[in-house]
Amino acid sequence: MPDSLILYDVDPVNPYGRELAAVLAADGKRDVRLVCSRAVQWVPAGVRAMRVLAAPRSASSAPGVIVRRFLGVLLVVSAAARIRAPIVVVWSRDAWDTFVLAVFAALSHRVVVVEHNPTAQRRARGLKGRADRLLLRHARAVVVHDAALAGDGAGNDSRHVVTHPAYAEWRQRFLADPVRRTDRVLLLGAVRPDKGAAEIAVLLGQLPAGTEVTVVGKGVLPSTWAQAAHRAGVHLAQVGGAEFVSDERLGAELARGGVVLAPYPGATQSGTVILAITCALPVLGYAAGALPSVLTDESLVDVGDVDVLAELLARYRDRPWPTARVTAAELTERCARDWAAVLALVE
């Protein structure tokens, strides 16, 4: 593997990049630099953080914003060229930084792209979509999280299946208390169509009266959810709403326990499911995308079978079973092994 490595991670919320950095820096054999879009609350041991794309709180001047926003990605590729470090693109932000990374990929052949959502429905459109396709075309390797996701590419045949990292560092920092075992239903993540927003109202109407349902994620709850919950006698609450849920609040909610439902019709490899597995929370959901590789057969139903999912929850409450095929430790071990093979291509 290369001696130095830059992880380009400008998603301000998702901890994927930090977890991957922790895995790649764990053996202490390489210089791992994590490029962030904001001042993050924690950086893994042995990892150096570099902040780009957003102006610091103390800098309100236009030059400060320009330096951070438009020159930041140029500084990153300059540093990569100077120390001959590959860049792993965990998340890019918009057409500008994606285009610059694509040019660097074409010139250096030392860029690896993590494609989290390799489906036509989830890809960006317009200038960002064109920049994404250019980056994928010139990347030395494109990483997906399951063999089921490797065949829907966008111009690059060098697709490699790499295990999604566990959120082990996140749990250690934000979920110190043991997770309780409760019958509460948890819906994790933003309120979006790919998270089953259109079907959850039906699901709420199928749950037994008195069921406690907590939505942990950003977004406005559809009125149909509240109406269905009221008719069924279900107690519906939300943590988040207009704001992203903080790591501390998310940890507190997960520590309260519950059964995570994942009726995701367009799932690829859901980070919320990996988070639940890492935190030893049971998960029941649709057999979509890569979820069958991490959840047991008896924990999944066909996509769209809302009634059957409600029945599955009732059976689980009556007699629980292990819902995950893998543990957090196994995910971490597999992730490290898979990345060693991919990074050998860009040494």
N, C-alpha and C positions, 0 to 999 in steps of 0.2 A: 504493500500500500504506500501511497505518497507520504513524505515526511510532513507536509503541510497541507491544510485543507480549509477551504472557506465555504461556510454554509450561508446561503443567501435566503433569509427568512424574514419577510416584511409583513407577515400577518400579525396584527397587534394583539390578537386574542389566543389563537390556537397554539398550544405548547408543543406541537409536533417537532418543530425545529430544535427546540431546546432538548427534548428527549432524545432525538437522533444525535445531537452533539454530545450528549452524555454517553451514549453508547459508543460513539467513535473515539471519544477521548478516554474511555475507561481504562485502557491498558497503558496510558501514559507514553505511547511511542510516537505520537505525532502532535504537531501544533495545529489545534483546531480553533478557527476563528468564526464567530457567529455574528452575522450582520443582521441587525434589528431595525425596526422602524420607530421604535420608541424606547424609553428607559424601562426595561423589564424588571420585574420584582426579583427575579433570581436568574442566575447563570450557572450552569453546572460546573463542578470543580474541574479544573484543568482546561477550561474553555475561556477564550478571550472574546469580549463583546465589542462590536463596533456599531454605532448608531448612525443611520442615514435616513434620508427621505422625509424626515419631519423636523421642523425647527424646535430647538429646546424652548422650554417655558420662558426662559429669561430673554430670548431673542425674538422680538416682535418686528424687527426691521425686514424689509423686503430682501436685502442682500443675504441675510441669514437664512431666510426661507429658501432662496434660490440655491445657495450653496448646499443645503441639506437635501433639498428636493430634486434638483436637476443634476448637480455635480456628484452627489453621493455615489450613484452607481458607477460613474466614471472612475472615482477613487477606488472602488472595489475591484474593478477589472484591472486597473493599473497595478494595484497591490498583488493581484493574482499573477499578472505577467511578470512582475519584478521577482517574486519568490517562487515562480513556476508552480503555483498551487492550483489544483483543480477547483472549480466552483460547483457545488451542489445547489441547484436552484430548488429550494423547498417551496417557497411562494414568491411570485413576483407581484408587483402592484398594479401597473397599468401598461399602456403601449410603450411608453418611453423606456422604462427600465428593462422591459422584456425585449425590446428591439436592441438595446445596447448589449444585453447578455447574448442575444442571438448572433450579433456581429462577432463578439468575442468567441463564441462557440465555433463559428465558421473559420476563424483565423487560428484558433489554438487547438481545437479538437480535445479540449479538456473540460467540458461542461457535462454534468449529469443533471437530468431534470426529473423531479418527482411529479408524476402526473396523478393527482389524487382522484380526479373524477374523469376517467377516460371514456366518457359517453358523449354523443353528439348533443344531447339535451342539456348537458351541464357546461359545455364549452362557451367561452366568451364570444361575442360577436363584434363587428365593426373593426376599428383599428386594433383593439386589444386582441381580438380573435386572430387577425392576420399576423400580429406579432407573435402570438403563442404558437401558431403553426410554423412560423419561421424558426423559432427557437427549438421546437421539437424536431424539425427537419435537420438541423445542424448539430444537435446534441450528440455527444459520443455515445451516450446511453440514456434511455428513458426507463424510469422505474415505475412499476405498478405493484399493487399489493396482493394480487392473486392471479393464478393462471386464467381464471374466468374473465379477467379484465385485459388480457394481453392482446386480444384480437381486434379491438376497436380503435386502432391507432389513427394518427393524423399526419402521416407522411414519414414516419421513422420506423424502420423494421428492427431497430436495436432495442427491443423492449425486454426488460429483465424483471422477473418476479422477486420482490424483496419483502420480507416480513415487516409489517407495520410495527414500530416500536411500542412497547408498553409505556404507560404514563407513570413509571415507577418513581422518578424524581418528583413529579408533581404530587403524587400521593404522599411521599415522605415529607414534603414541605407543608402541604395543606390539608392532610387528612390523617392527623396523628391518632385520633381516637379509633377504636375498633368499630367496624360497620355493624349496625344493629340488624337483626332479622325481623322485618315487619312485612305486613301485607299491603302497605302503601304502594300505589302505582306511581312510577316516575316516568315522565316524558322529557328526555334530555335534548337540548339543542334548540336552535332558533325555530320559530314557527314559520315553516316553509313547505311548499308542495312536496319536495323530495323527502321531507320528514313525515309525510303522511297527513299533512294538515287537512286535506279534503276528506279523509276517511275517519279521522279521530272523533268527529261528532257522532258518527254511527257507532263507533267503539264505545264511547261514553254511555250511549243509550243502552248498551248491552251489559254493562257492569252491574253487580248487585248493589242494591240500596245501601248506603252507608260507606261505600268505598271512598277512600281518600286518594285523590289524584293531584299530584303536584307537577306543574310544568316548570322546568328550570331552563330558561332561555329567553332570548330577546325576541320581541315581536308582539303584535296586538292579537289577543285571542279572538278568533271569530265568534260572532254572537251565537252561531249555531252550536258552538261547544257549550256555552253557558246554558242555552235552552235545553240541550240534550241532557246535561248533567242535572239540571233542575227537575226535569221530568222523571229521571231515573233515581232521584234522591242521592246523587253522587256529590261529594264535597270537592269542588274544583278550586284550586289555588294556583297562583303563579309567582315565581321568583324571577325577576328580570324585567319584563315589560319593555319600556322604552330604552333601557340601559342594558349593556352587557353585564352578565353576572360576574362578580369578582371571584378570583380564585378562592379567597377565604370563604365567601358565601357558598360557592359551589361545594367546597370541601365540607362545610357544615351540613348542607343538605344531603350529600352522599352519606355522611356519617350517620344520619338519621335512618338510613336504610330504605328498602323498598324493592319492588320488582320493576325492572326497566322494560318498557314495551317499545319495540322498534318496528312499527308498521311502515317501513320505508319502501315505497314502490320503486324508487330509482337508486337504491343504495349501491355504492361501489365498495369501499371499505370504510365503514363508518367509524370516525374517531370517538363518537359517544359510546359505541358498543365496546371499543377497545378500552376506553376509560372505565366503563362499568366492570369489565372483566378484571382490569387492574385492581379495582377497588373491591373485588369479590362480591359484586352485586349480580344477582341472577338476571338474565336477559331472555325475553321471548319476542319473536318477531317474524317477519316475512323471510322466506328463503330467496332473497334477491342478492344479485351481485356476488360479493365475496363472503357474505355472512355465513353460508353453509360451511365454510372452512374454519370458522372460529366458534360456531354454536352447534350443539348436537342436533341430530335429526328430529328428536322428539321435542325440541324447543322451537321449532319453526313450522310455519304453515305456508300454504301457497299464497303468492301475492294477491291481495284483494279479498282474501277470505276473512273479513272482519269478524263475522259471527264465530268462526272456528277459532280465531285468536282469543276471543273472549272466553270460549269454552276451555281453551288451553290454559288460560290464566286461572280459571276455576279449578282445573285439575291440579295445577301446580300448587295452589294454595292448600288443597286438600292433602297432597302428598308431594312435597318438594323433591327435586332431583338436581344433580349438577347440570347446569345449562351450557357451560363453556367446554370446548374441546382442548383448550390450552390454558396455561397459567401465565401470569406476568413474567415469571422467570424464564419460561420457555420462549415467550415472545422476544425477550431481550437477547437470549442466546442465539436464536435463529436470525434476528435482525443483524447482529454483529457478524455472523458467518456470511450472510447474504451480501452485506455491504463490502466485506473483504473481497469477494469475487468481483463485484462491480467496479470498485475503485482500482483493482489491479489493471483494468483496461485503460486508465488515464494516468498511469505512473509516468 
